[in-house]
């Protein structure tokens, strides 16, 4: 529906429930998990009068703006699955290249964080992820110096 309507769709709660195969009372949950800001969507919900929902794909902005928006919308912790969703969105929006996504995914994996206590993995993963995003915004930290090498 979004692709047919230039990235925006207005739909009733009951029709959306039917489309995503759930009961209307579950729509809030579906919207909060499938159409988040972090996944590139803006959702407006109006109750009453048939209960319409407007879902819009966030229009393309600069890579820096998109990364800053993402950093500002992040919470305190990040699951491996959430990290994968963010990375896929960055690939879809051409914010990062495949090789970068693969390296970031490996660094954010549970396997890489095996030595971290289970209850702290998601917090450490978020710290690492935020720092990675900041490094994408400030690439001057990785430019070659006058001698042809990279800064220490």
VOVO-551002 format. One line per 2 residues: number of its first residue (from 1); their letters; for each residue x negated, z negated, y negated of N, C-alpha, C. Coordinates in nm, 2 decimals. Layout:
REM residues N
NUM) a) X Z Y X Z Y X Z Y | ...
END
This chain:
REM residues 152
1) xx) -0.08 0.00 0.12 0.00 0.00 0.00 -0.09 0.00 -0.13 | -0.19 -0.08 -0.12 -0.28 -0.09 -0.24 -0.34 0.05 -0.27
3) xx) -0.39 0.12 -0.17 -0.45 0.25 -0.18 -0.35 0.35 -0.24 | -0.23 0.34 -0.20 -0.13 0.44 -0.24 -0.08 0.41 -0.39
5) xx) -0.11 0.29 -0.44 -0.07 0.26 -0.57 -0.18 0.22 -0.67 | -0.29 0.29 -0.66 -0.41 0.27 -0.75 -0.46 0.12 -0.75
7) xx) -0.46 0.06 -0.63 -0.51 -0.07 -0.61 -0.42 -0.19 -0.65 | -0.29 -0.16 -0.67 -0.20 -0.27 -0.71 -0.07 -0.24 -0.63
9) xx) 0.00 -0.35 -0.59 0.13 -0.34 -0.52 0.21 -0.46 -0.55 | 0.34 -0.43 -0.57 0.44 -0.54 -0.59 0.53 -0.53 -0.47
11) xx) 0.55 -0.64 -0.40 0.63 -0.65 -0.28 0.70 -0.78 -0.27 | 0.82 -0.78 -0.21 0.90 -0.90 -0.19 0.83 -0.99 -0.08
13) xx) 0.85 -1.12 -0.09 0.79 -1.21 0.01 0.84 -1.17 0.15 | 0.97 -1.14 0.16 1.02 -1.11 0.30 0.96 -0.98 0.35
15) xx) 0.95 -0.88 0.27 0.89 -0.75 0.32 0.74 -0.77 0.35 | 0.67 -0.85 0.27 0.53 -0.88 0.30 0.52 -0.96 0.43
17) xx) 0.60 -1.05 0.45 0.60 -1.13 0.58 0.62 -1.04 0.70 | 0.71 -0.94 0.68 0.73 -0.85 0.79 0.61 -0.76 0.81
19) xx) 0.55 -0.72 0.70 0.43 -0.63 0.71 0.31 -0.70 0.78 | 0.29 -0.83 0.75 0.18 -0.90 0.81 0.22 -0.98 0.94
21) xx) 0.34 -0.96 0.98 0.39 -1.02 1.10 0.39 -1.17 1.10 | 0.45 -1.23 1.00 0.47 -1.38 0.99 0.60 -1.41 0.93
23) xx) 0.64 -1.54 0.93 0.77 -1.58 0.87 0.74 -1.60 0.72 | 0.84 -1.58 0.64 0.83 -1.59 0.49 0.76 -1.72 0.44
25) xx) 0.79 -1.83 0.52 0.73 -1.96 0.48 0.58 -1.96 0.49 | 0.52 -1.87 0.57 0.38 -1.86 0.59 0.31 -1.77 0.49
27) xx) 0.38 -1.71 0.40 0.32 -1.61 0.31 0.22 -1.68 0.22 | 0.24 -1.79 0.17 0.14 -1.86 0.09 0.00 -1.87 0.16
29) xx) 0.01 -1.91 0.29 -0.11 -1.93 0.37 -0.18 -1.79 0.39 | -0.10 -1.69 0.42 -0.15 -1.55 0.44 -0.22 -1.50 0.31
31) xx) -0.15 -1.52 0.20 -0.21 -1.48 0.07 -0.34 -1.55 0.04 | -0.35 -1.68 0.07 -0.47 -1.76 0.04 -0.58 -1.73 0.13
33) xx) -0.56 -1.67 0.25 -0.67 -1.64 0.34 -0.71 -1.49 0.34 | -0.61 -1.40 0.32 -0.64 -1.26 0.33 -0.66 -1.19 0.20
35) xx) -0.62 -1.25 0.09 -0.62 -1.18 -0.04 -0.68 -1.28 -0.15 | -0.81 -1.32 -0.13 -0.87 -1.42 -0.22 -0.95 -1.34 -0.33
37) xx) -0.98 -1.42 -0.43 -1.06 -1.36 -0.54 -1.20 -1.32 -0.48 | -1.25 -1.41 -0.39 -1.38 -1.38 -0.33 -1.38 -1.25 -0.25
39) xx) -1.26 -1.21 -0.20 -1.25 -1.09 -0.13 -1.21 -0.97 -0.22 | -1.20 -0.99 -0.35 -1.18 -0.89 -0.44 -1.03 -0.86 -0.48
41) xx) -0.95 -0.97 -0.47 -0.81 -0.95 -0.50 -0.76 -1.05 -0.60 | -0.66 -1.01 -0.67 -0.59 -1.10 -0.77 -0.44 -1.10 -0.72
43) xx) -0.39 -1.22 -0.70 -0.25 -1.24 -0.65 -0.17 -1.32 -0.75 | -0.05 -1.26 -0.78 0.05 -1.33 -0.86 0.18 -1.34 -0.78
45) xx) 0.23 -1.46 -0.77 0.35 -1.49 -0.69 0.46 -1.54 -0.78 | 0.58 -1.48 -0.77 0.70 -1.52 -0.84 0.81 -1.56 -0.74
47) xx) 0.85 -1.68 -0.76 0.96 -1.73 -0.67 1.09 -1.70 -0.73 | 1.20 -1.70 -0.65 1.33 -1.67 -0.70 1.35 -1.52 -0.72
49) xx) 1.48 -1.48 -0.73 1.51 -1.34 -0.75 1.45 -1.25 -0.65 | 1.44 -1.29 -0.52 1.38 -1.21 -0.42 1.23 -1.25 -0.39
51) xx) 1.17 -1.32 -0.48 1.04 -1.37 -0.46 0.93 -1.26 -0.45 | 0.90 -1.20 -0.56 0.81 -1.09 -0.56 0.66 -1.13 -0.57
53) xx) 0.58 -1.06 -0.51 0.43 -1.09 -0.51 0.36 -0.96 -0.56 | 0.27 -0.98 -0.65 0.19 -0.87 -0.69 0.04 -0.89 -0.64
55) xx) -0.01 -0.79 -0.57 -0.15 -0.80 -0.52 -0.22 -0.69 -0.58 | -0.33 -0.72 -0.65 -0.42 -0.61 -0.71 -0.56 -0.63 -0.67
57) xx) -0.62 -0.51 -0.64 -0.76 -0.51 -0.61 -0.84 -0.52 -0.74 | -0.93 -0.61 -0.75 -1.01 -0.63 -0.87 -1.08 -0.50 -0.90
59) xx) -1.06 -0.44 -1.02 -1.12 -0.31 -1.05 -1.28 -0.33 -1.06 | -1.34 -0.22 -1.04 -1.49 -0.22 -1.04 -1.55 -0.27 -1.17
61) xx) -1.63 -0.37 -1.16 -1.70 -0.42 -1.28 -1.85 -0.41 -1.25 | -1.93 -0.44 -1.34 -2.08 -0.43 -1.32 -2.12 -0.52 -1.21
63) xx) -2.23 -0.49 -1.14 -2.28 -0.57 -1.03 -2.30 -0.72 -1.08 | -2.36 -0.73 -1.20 -2.40 -0.86 -1.25 -2.27 -0.94 -1.28
65) xx) -2.17 -0.88 -1.34 -2.04 -0.95 -1.36 -1.97 -0.99 -1.23 | -1.98 -0.90 -1.13 -1.91 -0.93 -1.00 -1.99 -1.05 -0.94
67) xx) -2.12 -1.05 -0.94 -2.20 -1.16 -0.88 -2.17 -1.29 -0.96 | -2.17 -1.28 -1.09 -2.14 -1.40 -1.17 -2.00 -1.46 -1.14
69) xx) -1.90 -1.37 -1.13 -1.77 -1.41 -1.09 -1.77 -1.48 -0.96 | -1.84 -1.42 -0.86 -1.85 -1.48 -0.73 -1.92 -1.62 -0.73
71) xx) -2.03 -1.63 -0.80 -2.10 -1.76 -0.81 -2.01 -1.86 -0.87 | -1.94 -1.83 -0.98 -1.85 -1.92 -1.05 -1.73 -1.96 -0.97
73) xx) -1.69 -1.88 -0.87 -1.57 -1.91 -0.79 -1.60 -1.98 -0.66 | -1.73 -2.00 -0.63 -1.77 -2.06 -0.51 -1.75 -2.21 -0.51
75) xx) -1.73 -2.27 -0.40 -1.71 -2.42 -0.39 -1.84 -2.49 -0.35 | -1.82 -2.60 -0.28 -1.94 -2.68 -0.24 -2.00 -2.64 -0.11
77) xx) -1.92 -2.57 -0.02 -1.97 -2.54 0.11 -1.92 -2.40 0.15 | -1.99 -2.34 0.25 -1.96 -2.21 0.29 -1.98 -2.19 0.44
79) xx) -1.88 -2.14 0.51 -1.89 -2.12 0.65 -1.96 -1.99 0.68 | -2.01 -1.97 0.80 -2.08 -1.85 0.84 -1.98 -1.73 0.82
81) xx) -1.86 -1.75 0.86 -1.75 -1.65 0.85 -1.73 -1.61 0.71 | -1.72 -1.71 0.62 -1.69 -1.68 0.48 -1.81 -1.60 0.42
83) xx) -1.93 -1.64 0.46 -2.05 -1.57 0.41 -2.04 -1.42 0.45 | -2.00 -1.40 0.57 -1.99 -1.26 0.62 -1.89 -1.18 0.54
85) xx) -1.78 -1.24 0.51 -1.68 -1.17 0.43 -1.73 -1.14 0.29 | -1.80 -1.23 0.23 -1.86 -1.20 0.10 -1.96 -1.09 0.11
87) xx) -2.05 -1.09 0.21 -2.15 -0.99 0.22 -2.08 -0.85 0.25 | -1.97 -0.85 0.33 -1.90 -0.72 0.35 -1.84 -0.67 0.22
89) xx) -1.79 -0.76 0.14 -1.73 -0.72 0.01 -1.84 -0.66 -0.08 | -1.96 -0.73 -0.08 -2.07 -0.68 -0.16 -2.11 -0.54 -0.12
91) xx) -2.11 -0.51 0.01 -2.14 -0.38 0.07 -2.04 -0.28 0.02 | -1.91 -0.32 0.04 -1.80 -0.23 0.00 -1.80 -0.19 -0.15
93) xx) -1.84 -0.28 -0.23 -1.85 -0.26 -0.38 -1.99 -0.21 -0.42 | -2.07 -0.18 -0.32 -2.21 -0.13 -0.34 -2.29 -0.22 -0.44
95) xx) -2.27 -0.35 -0.42 -2.35 -0.45 -0.50 -2.48 -0.47 -0.43 | -2.48 -0.46 -0.30 -2.61 -0.48 -0.22 -2.61 -0.36 -0.12
97) xx) -2.73 -0.34 -0.07 -2.75 -0.24 0.03 -2.75 -0.30 0.17 | -2.73 -0.22 0.27 -2.72 -0.27 0.41 -2.83 -0.36 0.45
99) xx) -2.96 -0.32 0.42 -3.07 -0.40 0.46 -3.06 -0.54 0.40 | -3.03 -0.55 0.27 -3.01 -0.68 0.20 -2.90 -0.76 0.27
101) xx) -2.79 -0.70 0.30 -2.68 -0.77 0.37 -2.73 -0.83 0.50 | -2.80 -0.75 0.58 -2.85 -0.79 0.71 -2.94 -0.91 0.70
103) xx) -3.03 -0.91 0.60 -3.13 -1.02 0.58 -3.05 -1.14 0.53 | -2.96 -1.13 0.44 -2.88 -1.24 0.39 -2.80 -1.30 0.50
105) xx) -2.73 -1.22 0.59 -2.65 -1.27 0.70 -2.74 -1.34 0.80 | -2.86 -1.29 0.82 -2.95 -1.36 0.92 -2.99 -1.50 0.86
107) xx) -3.02 -1.50 0.73 -3.06 -1.63 0.67 -2.95 -1.73 0.66 | -2.83 -1.68 0.65 -2.71 -1.77 0.64 -2.65 -1.81 0.77
109) xx) -2.70 -1.76 0.88 -2.64 -1.78 1.01 -2.66 -1.93 1.06 | -2.57 -1.96 1.15 -2.58 -2.10 1.22 -2.72 -2.11 1.29
111) xx) -2.76 -2.00 1.34 -2.89 -2.00 1.42 -3.01 -2.03 1.32 | -3.01 -1.98 1.20 -3.11 -2.01 1.11 -3.10 -2.15 1.06
113) xx) -2.98 -2.21 1.06 -2.96 -2.35 1.01 -2.96 -2.45 1.13 | -3.01 -2.41 1.24 -3.00 -2.49 1.36 -3.06 -2.63 1.34
115) xx) -3.16 -2.65 1.26 -3.23 -2.77 1.24 -3.15 -2.86 1.14 | -3.05 -2.81 1.07 -2.98 -2.88 0.98 -2.86 -2.96 1.05
117) xx) -2.84 -3.08 1.01 -2.73 -3.16 1.07 -2.60 -3.08 1.05 | -2.52 -3.09 1.16 -2.39 -3.01 1.16 -2.30 -3.03 1.04
119) xx) -2.29 -3.16 1.00 -2.20 -3.18 0.88 -2.26 -3.14 0.75 | -2.38 -3.09 0.75 -2.45 -3.05 0.62 -2.47 -2.90 0.62
121) xx) -2.45 -2.83 0.73 -2.48 -2.69 0.74 -2.41 -2.60 0.63 | -2.28 -2.63 0.62 -2.20 -2.55 0.52 -2.25 -2.57 0.38
123) xx) -2.29 -2.69 0.35 -2.34 -2.72 0.21 -2.48 -2.66 0.19 | -2.57 -2.67 0.29 -2.70 -2.60 0.28 -2.68 -2.45 0.27
125) xx) -2.59 -2.40 0.35 -2.56 -2.25 0.35 -2.52 -2.21 0.21 | -2.43 -2.29 0.14 -2.38 -2.25 0.01 -2.50 -2.26 -0.09
127) xx) -2.58 -2.36 -0.08 -2.70 -2.36 -0.17 -2.79 -2.24 -0.16 | -2.81 -2.20 -0.03 -2.89 -2.08 -0.01 -2.82 -1.96 -0.06
129) xx) -2.70 -1.94 -0.03 -2.62 -1.83 -0.08 -2.62 -1.81 -0.23 | -2.59 -1.92 -0.30 -2.59 -1.92 -0.45 -2.73 -1.88 -0.50
131) xx) -2.84 -1.93 -0.44 -2.97 -1.89 -0.48 -3.00 -1.74 -0.46 | -2.95 -1.69 -0.35 -2.97 -1.55 -0.32 -2.89 -1.47 -0.42
133) xx) -2.77 -1.51 -0.46 -2.70 -1.43 -0.56 -2.76 -1.44 -0.69 | -2.82 -1.55 -0.73 -2.89 -1.56 -0.86 -3.01 -1.47 -0.86
135) xx) -3.08 -1.46 -0.74 -3.20 -1.37 -0.74 -3.16 -1.23 -0.75 | -3.03 -1.19 -0.71 -2.99 -1.05 -0.72 -2.96 -1.02 -0.87
137) xx) -2.92 -1.13 -0.94 -2.89 -1.11 -1.09 -3.01 -1.11 -1.17 | -3.12 -1.18 -1.13 -3.24 -1.19 -1.20 -3.36 -1.13 -1.12
139) xx) -3.36 -1.00 -1.10 -3.46 -0.94 -1.01 -3.60 -0.93 -1.08 | -3.61 -0.97 -1.20 -3.74 -0.97 -1.27 -3.84 -1.07 -1.20
141) xx) -3.78 -1.16 -1.13 -3.87 -1.25 -1.06 -3.95 -1.18 -0.94 | -3.91 -1.06 -0.91 -3.97 -0.99 -0.80 -4.03 -0.86 -0.84
143) xx) -4.06 -0.83 -0.96 -4.12 -0.71 -1.01 -4.27 -0.72 -0.99 | -4.33 -0.60 -0.97 -4.48 -0.60 -0.95 -4.55 -0.64 -1.08
145) xx) -4.66 -0.71 -1.06 -4.74 -0.75 -1.17 -4.84 -0.64 -1.21 | -4.93 -0.66 -1.31 -5.02 -0.56 -1.36 -5.12 -0.52 -1.25
147) xx) -5.14 -0.59 -1.14 -5.23 -0.56 -1.04 -5.17 -0.49 -0.92 | -5.04 -0.45 -0.93 -4.97 -0.38 -0.82 -4.91 -0.47 -0.72
149) xx) -4.93 -0.60 -0.73 -4.88 -0.69 -0.63 -4.76 -0.76 -0.69 | -4.70 -0.86 -0.62 -4.58 -0.93 -0.66 -4.63 -1.07 -0.71
151) xx) -4.56 -1.12 -0.81 -4.59 -1.26 -0.86 -4.59 -1.36 -0.74 | -4.68 -1.46 -0.76 -4.69 -1.57 -0.66 -4.58 -1.67 -0.68
END
